[in-house]
Amino acid sequence: MRQSFVFILCALLSGCQQQKTEKRISEHPAHHTTLNYAVGFKVSYIGKTKRVEVMYPFQGATAGYTYLLVPHGEEIPEHDATIRVIRIPVKSMVCTSTTHIPLLDYLDETETLTGFPGTDYISSEKMRERIDNGKIIELGVEKGINLERLTVLKPDLVMGYSMSNDYGQFKKLEELGIPVVLNSEYLEKHPLGRAEWIKFMALFFDKERMADSVFSIIEKNYLEAKAIPHPKKKPTIMSGIVYGDAWFMPGGQNYNSKLLQDAGCQYLWEGDSSSGFLELSFESVYEKANQAEFWIGVGNYPSLEAIRNADHRYAKFKAFNTKNVYTYDGRRGAKGGSEFLELGYLRPDIILRDLIKITQPDAQPDHEMYFYKKLE
């Protein structure tokens, strides 16, 4: 179950003439969606219908998906057979990633979620209360979603995600008459681009204005943090750990690298051109990062001792010996879910302020670290 791990201005289309009925369809006067960071979707309004295009539904996609969001009771416009139709506002929803959870919470749509595959991963206190009260049904099975339970649940919508072009289980859901929409927020390279997907979720509830307000606060806080004066000598940062035979770390154009740069840090691999994750040998990482001042992002290791026990070579790094090692898993939900992996996409402003607190402790006297924790 994924808990994972930027600029288009969307046109607001004016009303159009339907030749068959000669009826003028007017534009939504109260609705407007402008995107300044996200590039993965775009929206246009034709009458009361919203045309939503997910441009890049998965890594390497050469084509996207288009959805028509049509209010209940309204006639469905003529459309191509490949376009999915969703009736709005949605009253019940199943999500498949914990990153979707805070989008619902921040839009006051917590009660819309009725099912989730892997409820133990959810950290949101409001959602956990609904889980405990039996209002969110566990839908997880080893290889995906329990279709039998989902069919009984009959949600208005399943919001999914895909790491590849395998649409298999989602196709089965559509064959059962359950609408599916893919959310590809995780592909956005700019931190605020991922946060801006709250505007995507809002489309299904007619809550564009609320999403604009929420995002504006997050953006303002992020930009204010970014504007904090950086030290003349940027602190050097290493990241990642060894999995199997390779050291995995963010590429130079990765979302995490962007956050470190905006925090005024020198990520030692920031010159790399990849946006995914690098797979490097231990030796090459040590050669470049043995004198790095901070080690930020160490998987789920809970202590320095645990890191040393996993591989004694970790103790050779300066950051380890000066105890400047930080995990992002400082907060976990009641069942152990990572709050960082759930809320972090929507709140990059908090992540950024945490990173600044780590590397410039006096720059924000009133900020207490939220996601990150220093390992002892």
Buried (B, 14 or more C-beta within 10 A) or exposed (E): BBBBBBEBEBEBEEBEEBEEEEEEBEBBEEBBBBBBBBBBBBBBBBBBBBBBBBBBBBBEBEEBBBBBBBBEEEEEBEBEEEBBEBBBBBBBBBBBBBBBBBBBBBBEBBBBBBBBBBBBBBBBEBBBEBBEEEBBBBBBEEEBBBBEBBEEBEBBBBBBBBEEEEBEBBEBBEEEEBBBBBBBBBBBBBBBBBBBBBBBBBBBBBBBEBBBEBBEEBBEBBEEBBEBEBEEEBBBBBBBBBEEEBBBBBBBBBBBBBBBBBBBBBBBBBEBEEBEBBEBEBEEBBEBBEEBBBBBBBBEBEEBEBBBEBEEBBEEBBBBEEEBBBBBBBBBBBEEBBBBBBBBBBBBBBBBBBBBBBBBEEBBEEBEBBBBBEBE
